[in-house]
Amino acid sequence: MKKTLQIIMNKFINSCKKTTELIDKRGISKLSLIEKVQLQLHTSMCNTCHAYEHRSKFLDKAIGKLFNQKQPHDKAHLSEDRKSKILEELKN
């Protein structure tokens, strides 16, 4: 029973490194249900990661205002013409 509980805890409680990766990932894409649970569990127990999450949200919001972004990155899209121009510039 103790071994089973340890396996479950290791599955849901990530390291700080993994947790900060999830915090950053959440800013650009959707997290899976398991990732959301892992993030919530870790940040509820780790003051450092909780503070990182808070600062990350603050910075994302401030940078968004600085550049006048009205929509999150995952909702932004480019026209096909603009995509082609960017690809062409990258080739050169």
N, CA, C and O atoms as CSV, one atom per row, in Angstrom:
chain,resi,resn,atom,element,x,y,z
A,1,MET,N,N,0.826,-1.201,0.000
A,1,MET,CA,C,0.000,0.000,0.000
A,1,MET,C,C,0.868,1.261,0.000
A,1,MET,O,O,0.600,2.212,-0.735
A,2,LYS,N,N,1.917,1.253,0.842
A,2,LYS,CA,C,2.808,2.401,0.912
A,2,LYS,C,C,3.508,2.633,-0.425
A,2,LYS,O,O,3.667,3.776,-0.854
A,3,LYS,N,N,3.920,1.570,-1.074
A,3,LYS,CA,C,4.591,1.647,-2.377
A,3,LYS,C,C,3.637,2.221,-3.436
A,3,LYS,O,O,4.038,3.047,-4.256
A,4,THR,N,N,2.383,1.778,-3.411
A,4,THR,CA,C,1.381,2.270,-4.354
A,4,THR,C,C,1.144,3.762,-4.162
A,4,THR,O,O,1.057,4.512,-5.134
A,5,LEU,N,N,1.042,4.187,-2.916
A,5,LEU,CA,C,0.837,5.604,-2.623
A,5,LEU,C,C,2.024,6.434,-3.099
A,5,LEU,O,O,1.844,7.535,-3.620
A,6,GLN,N,N,3.228,5.913,-2.921
A,6,GLN,CA,C,4.428,6.605,-3.372
A,6,GLN,C,C,4.437,6.753,-4.895
A,6,GLN,O,O,4.812,7.805,-5.413
A,7,ILE,N,N,4.031,5.720,-5.605
A,7,ILE,CA,C,3.966,5.776,-7.071
A,7,ILE,C,C,2.961,6.833,-7.515
A,7,ILE,O,O,3.229,7.606,-8.434
A,8,ILE,N,N,1.816,6.860,-6.865
A,8,ILE,CA,C,0.783,7.850,-7.197
A,8,ILE,C,C,1.292,9.263,-6.927
A,8,ILE,O,O,1.101,10.160,-7.749
A,9,MET,N,N,1.934,9.465,-5.786
A,9,MET,CA,C,2.442,10.792,-5.445
A,9,MET,C,C,3.517,11.237,-6.442
A,9,MET,O,O,3.534,12.397,-6.853
A,10,ASN,N,N,4.398,10.340,-6.828
A,10,ASN,CA,C,5.437,10.682,-7.803
A,10,ASN,C,C,4.843,11.024,-9.162
A,10,ASN,O,O,5.410,11.830,-9.901
A,11,LYS,N,N,3.720,10.426,-9.494
A,11,LYS,CA,C,3.064,10.683,-10.781
A,11,LYS,C,C,2.439,12.079,-10.812
A,11,LYS,O,O,2.446,12.747,-11.846
A,12,PHE,N,N,1.901,12.511,-9.674
A,12,PHE,CA,C,1.161,13.775,-9.655
A,12,PHE,C,C,1.929,14.961,-9.097
A,12,PHE,O,O,1.550,16.104,-9.351
A,13,ILE,N,N,2.979,14.730,-8.357
A,13,ILE,CA,C,3.727,15.850,-7.797
A,13,ILE,C,C,5.068,15.938,-8.507
A,13,ILE,O,O,5.953,15.106,-8.304
A,14,ASN,N,N,5.199,16.938,-9.324
A,14,ASN,CA,C,6.388,17.132,-10.153
A,14,ASN,C,C,7.507,17.820,-9.389
A,14,ASN,O,O,7.324,18.326,-8.281
A,15,SER,N,N,8.665,17.818,-10.021
A,15,SER,CA,C,9.784,18.611,-9.520
A,15,SER,C,C,9.490,20.090,-9.802
A,15,SER,O,O,8.580,20.424,-10.561
A,16,CYS,N,N,10.272,20.954,-9.181
A,16,CYS,CA,C,10.113,22.385,-9.448
A,16,CYS,C,C,10.416,22.704,-10.912
A,16,CYS,O,O,9.756,23.551,-11.514
A,17,LYS,N,N,11.402,22.032,-11.476
A,17,LYS,CA,C,11.758,22.268,-12.884
A,17,LYS,C,C,10.575,21.947,-13.794
A,17,LYS,O,O,10.220,22.747,-14.659
A,18,LYS,N,N,9.977,20.797,-13.605
A,18,LYS,CA,C,8.829,20.391,-14.420
A,18,LYS,C,C,7.655,21.346,-14.199
A,18,LYS,O,O,6.937,21.681,-15.142
A,19,THR,N,N,7.464,21.778,-12.965
A,19,THR,CA,C,6.359,22.689,-12.656
A,19,THR,C,C,6.533,24.033,-13.351
A,19,THR,O,O,5.569,24.581,-13.884
A,20,THR,N,N,7.748,24.569,-13.351
A,20,THR,CA,C,7.960,25.844,-14.053
A,20,THR,C,C,7.778,25.672,-15.557
A,20,THR,O,O,7.324,26.591,-16.238
A,21,GLU,N,N,8.127,24.504,-16.073
A,21,GLU,CA,C,7.879,24.233,-17.495
A,21,GLU,C,C,6.379,24.237,-17.783
A,21,GLU,O,O,5.948,24.763,-18.810
A,22,LEU,N,N,5.588,23.661,-16.893
A,22,LEU,CA,C,4.131,23.651,-17.075
A,22,LEU,C,C,3.562,25.065,-16.985
A,22,LEU,O,O,2.650,25.420,-17.732
A,23,ILE,N,N,4.098,25.867,-16.073
A,23,ILE,CA,C,3.637,27.255,-15.944
A,23,ILE,C,C,3.898,28.001,-17.251
A,23,ILE,O,O,3.029,28.718,-17.747
A,24,ASP,N,N,5.085,27.832,-17.798
A,24,ASP,CA,C,5.419,28.497,-19.064
A,24,ASP,C,C,4.614,27.923,-20.227
A,24,ASP,O,O,4.179,28.667,-21.106
A,25,LYS,N,N,4.415,26.620,-20.237
A,25,LYS,CA,C,3.645,25.972,-21.305
A,25,LYS,C,C,2.208,26.482,-21.312
A,25,LYS,O,O,1.627,26.705,-22.374
A,26,ARG,N,N,1.643,26.666,-20.131
A,26,ARG,CA,C,0.263,27.132,-20.025
A,26,ARG,C,C,0.072,28.490,-20.700
A,26,ARG,O,O,-1.026,28.814,-21.151
A,27,GLY,N,N,1.133,29.273,-20.766
A,27,GLY,CA,C,1.044,30.579,-21.410
A,27,GLY,C,C,0.921,30.513,-22.916
A,27,GLY,O,O,0.500,31.483,-23.547
A,28,ILE,N,N,1.285,29.373,-23.506
A,28,ILE,CA,C,1.258,29.290,-24.971
A,28,ILE,C,C,0.352,28.190,-25.510
A,28,ILE,O,O,0.025,28.193,-26.697
A,29,SER,N,N,-0.058,27.252,-24.666
A,29,SER,CA,C,-0.961,26.199,-25.119
A,29,SER,C,C,-1.757,25.653,-23.941
A,29,SER,O,O,-1.486,25.979,-22.785
A,30,LYS,N,N,-2.730,24.831,-24.249
A,30,LYS,CA,C,-3.569,24.252,-23.206
A,30,LYS,C,C,-2.846,23.095,-22.531
A,30,LYS,O,O,-2.131,22.330,-23.178
A,31,LEU,N,N,-3.039,22.979,-21.240
A,31,LEU,CA,C,-2.494,21.850,-20.493
A,31,LEU,C,C,-3.509,20.720,-20.481
A,31,LEU,O,O,-4.718,20.946,-20.528
A,32,SER,N,N,-2.998,19.509,-20.418
A,32,SER,CA,C,-3.890,18.352,-20.275
A,32,SER,C,C,-4.451,18.351,-18.851
A,32,SER,O,O,-3.967,19.082,-17.987
A,33,LEU,N,N,-5.453,17.543,-18.619
A,33,LEU,CA,C,-6.046,17.459,-17.286
A,33,LEU,C,C,-5.009,17.032,-16.251
A,33,LEU,O,O,-4.962,17.594,-15.157
A,34,ILE,N,N,-4.186,16.053,-16.581
A,34,ILE,CA,C,-3.155,15.589,-15.654
A,34,ILE,C,C,-2.151,16.705,-15.372
A,34,ILE,O,O,-1.741,16.894,-14.227
A,35,GLU,N,N,-1.757,17.437,-16.398
A,35,GLU,CA,C,-0.820,18.542,-16.206
A,35,GLU,C,C,-1.419,19.617,-15.299
A,35,GLU,O,O,-0.720,20.179,-14.456
A,36,LYS,N,N,-2.707,19.902,-15.470
A,36,LYS,CA,C,-3.374,20.888,-14.613
A,36,LYS,C,C,-3.368,20.442,-13.156
A,36,LYS,O,O,-3.110,21.238,-12.253
A,37,VAL,N,N,-3.657,19.151,-12.937
A,37,VAL,CA,C,-3.662,18.615,-11.577
A,37,VAL,C,C,-2.256,18.666,-10.987
A,37,VAL,O,O,-2.074,19.061,-9.835
A,38,GLN,N,N,-1.264,18.266,-11.779
A,38,GLN,CA,C,0.123,18.299,-11.312
A,38,GLN,C,C,0.537,19.718,-10.932
A,38,GLN,O,O,1.163,19.935,-9.895
A,39,LEU,N,N,0.188,20.663,-11.763
A,39,LEU,CA,C,0.536,22.058,-11.504
A,39,LEU,C,C,-0.144,22.559,-10.234
A,39,LEU,O,O,0.494,23.186,-9.388
A,40,GLN,N,N,-1.420,22.287,-10.106
A,40,GLN,CA,C,-2.171,22.742,-8.933
A,40,GLN,C,C,-1.618,22.132,-7.646
A,40,GLN,O,O,-1.439,22.833,-6.650
A,41,LEU,N,N,-1.351,20.835,-7.668
A,41,LEU,CA,C,-0.821,20.169,-6.479
A,41,LEU,C,C,0.535,20.746,-6.075
A,41,LEU,O,O,0.766,21.054,-4.906
A,42,HIS,N,N,1.412,20.884,-7.042
A,42,HIS,CA,C,2.761,21.356,-6.714
A,42,HIS,C,C,2.738,22.788,-6.200
A,42,HIS,O,O,3.355,23.088,-5.178
A,43,THR,N,N,2.031,23.678,-6.898
A,43,THR,CA,C,2.034,25.087,-6.490
A,43,THR,C,C,1.290,25.304,-5.175
A,43,THR,O,O,1.511,26.306,-4.495
A,44,SER,N,N,0.411,24.372,-4.815
A,44,SER,CA,C,-0.267,24.507,-3.522
A,44,SER,C,C,0.663,24.145,-2.362
A,44,SER,O,O,0.408,24.521,-1.218
A,45,MET,N,N,1.746,23.411,-2.661
A,45,MET,CA,C,2.668,22.997,-1.608
A,45,MET,C,C,4.013,23.716,-1.667
A,45,MET,O,O,4.747,23.715,-0.679
A,46,CYS,N,N,4.347,24.320,-2.784
A,46,CYS,CA,C,5.673,24.917,-2.975
A,46,CYS,C,C,5.541,26.437,-3.127
A,46,CYS,O,O,5.037,26.926,-4.138
A,47,ASN,N,N,5.989,27.157,-2.133
A,47,ASN,CA,C,5.884,28.619,-2.169
A,47,ASN,C,C,6.707,29.237,-3.292
A,47,ASN,O,O,6.316,30.252,-3.868
A,48,THR,N,N,7.839,28.628,-3.599
A,48,THR,CA,C,8.701,29.164,-4.651
A,48,THR,C,C,8.015,29.078,-6.012
A,48,THR,O,O,8.000,30.052,-6.765
A,49,CYS,N,N,7.454,27.923,-6.327
A,49,CYS,CA,C,6.769,27.763,-7.617
A,49,CYS,C,C,5.482,28.575,-7.673
A,49,CYS,O,O,5.099,29.071,-8.733
A,50,HIS,N,N,4.820,28.707,-6.537
A,50,HIS,CA,C,3.611,29.535,-6.476
A,50,HIS,C,C,3.977,30.987,-6.798
A,50,HIS,O,O,3.264,31.661,-7.543
A,51,ALA,N,N,5.089,31.463,-6.235
A,51,ALA,CA,C,5.542,32.830,-6.513
A,51,ALA,C,C,5.947,32.972,-7.984
A,51,ALA,O,O,5.654,33.988,-8.613
A,52,TYR,N,N,6.621,31.955,-8.529
A,52,TYR,CA,C,7.012,31.977,-9.942
A,52,TYR,C,C,5.767,32.073,-10.826
A,52,TYR,O,O,5.744,32.834,-11.792
A,53,GLU,N,N,4.742,31.303,-10.491
A,53,GLU,CA,C,3.494,31.325,-11.258
A,53,GLU,C,C,2.877,32.723,-11.224
A,53,GLU,O,O,2.424,33.236,-12.247
A,54,HIS,N,N,2.863,33.329,-10.047
A,54,HIS,CA,C,2.289,34.666,-9.885
A,54,HIS,C,C,3.078,35.692,-10.700
A,54,HIS,O,O,2.487,36.525,-11.388
A,55,ARG,N,N,4.412,35.636,-10.624
A,55,ARG,CA,C,5.253,36.573,-11.389
A,55,ARG,C,C,5.109,36.343,-12.889
A,55,ARG,O,O,5.108,37.296,-13.669
A,56,SER,N,N,4.989,35.098,-13.289
A,56,SER,CA,C,4.836,34.772,-14.706
A,56,SER,C,C,3.543,35.372,-15.267
A,56,SER,O,O,3.540,35.954,-16.352
A,57,LYS,N,N,2.453,35.226,-14.521
A,57,LYS,CA,C,1.175,35.809,-14.956
A,57,LYS,C,C,1.285,37.324,-15.057
A,57,LYS,O,O,0.802,37.932,-16.012
A,58,PHE,N,N,1.929,37.927,-14.053
A,58,PHE,CA,C,2.098,39.380,-14.042
A,58,PHE,C,C,2.896,39.845,-15.256
A,58,PHE,O,O,2.511,40.801,-15.928
A,59,LEU,N,N,4.020,39.159,-15.540
A,59,LEU,CA,C,4.860,39.537,-16.678
A,59,LEU,C,C,4.141,39.343,-18.007
A,59,LEU,O,O,4.245,40.183,-18.900
A,60,ASP,N,N,3.417,38.244,-18.140
A,60,ASP,CA,C,2.659,38.013,-19.374
A,60,ASP,C,C,1.650,39.137,-19.609
A,60,ASP,O,O,1.493,39.625,-20.728
A,61,LYS,N,N,0.980,39.529,-18.547
A,61,LYS,CA,C,-0.019,40.596,-18.659
A,61,LYS,C,C,0.656,41.929,-18.992
A,61,LYS,O,O,0.170,42.674,-19.843
A,62,ALA,N,N,1.768,42.227,-18.328
A,62,ALA,CA,C,2.472,43.488,-18.562
A,62,ALA,C,C,3.033,43.556,-19.977
A,62,ALA,O,O,2.932,44.589,-20.638
A,63,ILE,N,N,3.618,42.471,-20.437
A,63,ILE,CA,C,4.171,42.444,-21.797
A,63,ILE,C,C,3.056,42.547,-22.827
A,63,ILE,O,O,3.206,43.209,-23.854
A,64,GLY,N,N,1.934,41.888,-22.545
A,64,GLY,CA,C,0.782,41.989,-23.440
A,64,GLY,C,C,0.301,43.423,-23.572
A,64,GLY,O,O,-0.027,43.872,-24.670
A,65,LYS,N,N,0.258,44.145,-22.454
A,65,LYS,CA,C,-0.158,45.552,-22.492
A,65,LYS,C,C,0.887,46.397,-23.218
A,65,LYS,O,O,0.544,47.307,-23.972
A,66,LEU,N,N,2.151,46.091,-22.986
A,66,LEU,CA,C,3.230,46.849,-23.620
A,66,LEU,C,C,3.139,46.777,-25.137
A,66,LEU,O,O,3.348,47.775,-25.826
A,67,PHE,N,N,2.829,45.610,-25.646
A,67,PHE,CA,C,2.739,45.418,-27.087
A,67,PHE,C,C,1.309,45.498,-27.600
A,67,PHE,O,O,1.040,45.190,-28.761
A,68,ASN,N,N,0.403,45.910,-26.737
A,68,ASN,CA,C,-0.997,46.098,-27.108
A,68,ASN,C,C,-1.634,44.833,-27.669
A,68,ASN,O,O,-2.414,44.903,-28.619
A,69,GLN,N,N,-1.317,43.701,-27.106
A,69,GLN,CA,C,-1.902,42.449,-27.574
A,69,GLN,C,C,-3.291,42.304,-26.961
A,69,GLN,O,O,-3.463,42.378,-25.744
A,70,LYS,N,N,-4.263,42.097,-27.820
A,70,LYS,CA,C,-5.627,41.945,-27.351
A,70,LYS,C,C,-6.056,40.489,-27.273
A,70,LYS,O,O,-7.115,40.182,-26.724
A,71,GLN,N,N,-5.244,39.591,-27.816
A,71,GLN,CA,C,-5.593,38.184,-27.767
A,71,GLN,C,C,-4.376,37.352,-27.383
A,71,GLN,O,O,-3.246,37.724,-27.699
A,72,PRO,N,N,-4.602,36.221,-26.699
A,72,PRO,CA,C,-3.474,35.374,-26.311
A,72,PRO,C,C,-2.761,34.799,-27.522
A,72,PRO,O,O,-3.320,34.734,-28.617
A,73,HIS,N,N,-1.495,34.373,-27.306
A,73,HIS,CA,C,-0.691,33.855,-28.409
A,73,HIS,C,C,-1.347,32.694,-29.135
A,73,HIS,O,O,-1.217,32.584,-30.354
A,74,ASP,N,N,-2.046,31.826,-28.419
A,74,ASP,CA,C,-2.628,30.653,-29.070
A,74,ASP,C,C,-3.828,31.007,-29.940
A,74,ASP,O,O,-4.305,30.166,-30.702
A,75,LYS,N,N,-4.326,32.245,-29.836
A,75,LYS,CA,C,-5.452,32.671,-30.660
A,75,LYS,C,C,-5.001,33.538,-31.838
A,75,LYS,O,O,-5.782,33.800,-32.753
A,76,ALA,N,N,-3.760,33.976,-31.815
A,76,ALA,CA,C,-3.239,34.829,-32.887
A,76,ALA,C,C,-2.966,33.994,-34.131
A,76,ALA,O,O,-2.600,32.822,-34.038
A,77,HIS,N,N,-3.145,34.604,-35.283
A,77,HIS,CA,C,-2.850,33.902,-36.527
A,77,HIS,C,C,-2.374,34.899,-37.578
A,77,HIS,O,O,-2.686,36.088,-37.524
A,78,LEU,N,N,-1.618,34.384,-38.526
A,78,LEU,CA,C,-1.073,35.197,-39.605
A,78,LEU,C,C,-1.757,34.828,-40.917
A,78,LEU,O,O,-2.238,33.710,-41.097
A,79,SER,N,N,-1.784,35.784,-41.811
A,79,SER,CA,C,-2.318,35.490,-43.141
A,79,SER,C,C,-1.318,34.589,-43.866
A,79,SER,O,O,-0.140,34.541,-43.513
A,80,GLU,N,N,-1.796,33.892,-44.862
A,80,GLU,CA,C,-0.924,33.009,-45.639
A,80,GLU,C,C,0.187,33.804,-46.324
A,80,GLU,O,O,1.317,33.329,-46.435
A,81,ASP,N,N,-0.134,35.009,-46.781
A,81,ASP,CA,C,0.861,35.866,-47.422
A,81,ASP,C,C,1.979,36.221,-46.443
A,81,ASP,O,O,3.160,36.162,-46.788
A,82,ARG,N,N,1.602,36.584,-45.234
A,82,ARG,CA,C,2.600,36.944,-44.213
A,82,ARG,C,C,3.452,35.736,-43.834
A,82,ARG,O,O,4.664,35.867,-43.659
A,83,LYS,N,N,2.836,34.566,-43.706
A,83,LYS,CA,C,3.581,33.336,-43.406
A,83,LYS,C,C,4.611,33.057,-44.490
A,83,LYS,O,O,5.750,32.695,-44.195
A,84,SER,N,N,4.205,33.228,-45.747
A,84,SER,CA,C,5.126,32.995,-46.863
A,84,SER,C,C,6.306,33.947,-46.817
A,84,SER,O,O,7.445,33.541,-47.050
A,85,LYS,N,N,6.040,35.218,-46.515
A,85,LYS,CA,C,7.110,36.207,-46.441
A,85,LYS,C,C,8.091,35.871,-45.309
A,85,LYS,O,O,9.303,36.000,-45.482
A,86,ILE,N,N,7.586,35.453,-44.190
A,86,ILE,CA,C,8.448,35.101,-43.056
A,86,ILE,C,C,9.307,33.897,-43.415
A,86,ILE,O,O,10.509,33.884,-43.151
A,87,LEU,N,N,8.688,32.885,-44.018
A,87,LEU,CA,C,9.443,31.692,-44.432
A,87,LEU,C,C,10.529,32.057,-45.433
A,87,LEU,O,O,11.639,31.531,-45.360
A,88,GLU,N,N,10.225,32.945,-46.359
A,88,GLU,CA,C,11.195,33.370,-47.360
A,88,GLU,C,C,12.356,34.101,-46.705
A,88,GLU,O,O,13.509,33.897,-47.083
A,89,GLU,N,N,12.060,34.960,-45.719
A,89,GLU,CA,C,13.113,35.687,-45.014
A,89,GLU,C,C,13.996,34.744,-44.225
A,89,GLU,O,O,15.205,34.958,-44.134
A,90,LEU,N,N,13.410,33.701,-43.651
A,90,LEU,CA,C,14.173,32.736,-42.878
A,90,LEU,C,C,15.116,31.910,-43.764
A,90,LEU,O,O,16.185,31.492,-43.319
A,91,LYS,N,N,14.718,31.684,-45.001
A,91,LYS,CA,C,15.556,30.929,-45.933
A,91,LYS,C,C,16.801,31.710,-46.326
A,91,LYS,O,O,17.851,31.126,-46.593
A,92,ASN,N,N,16.677,33.030,-46.359
A,92,ASN,CA,C,17.803,33.883,-46.770
A,92,ASN,C,C,18.719,34.139,-45.652
A,92,ASN,O,O,19.718,34.838,-45.820
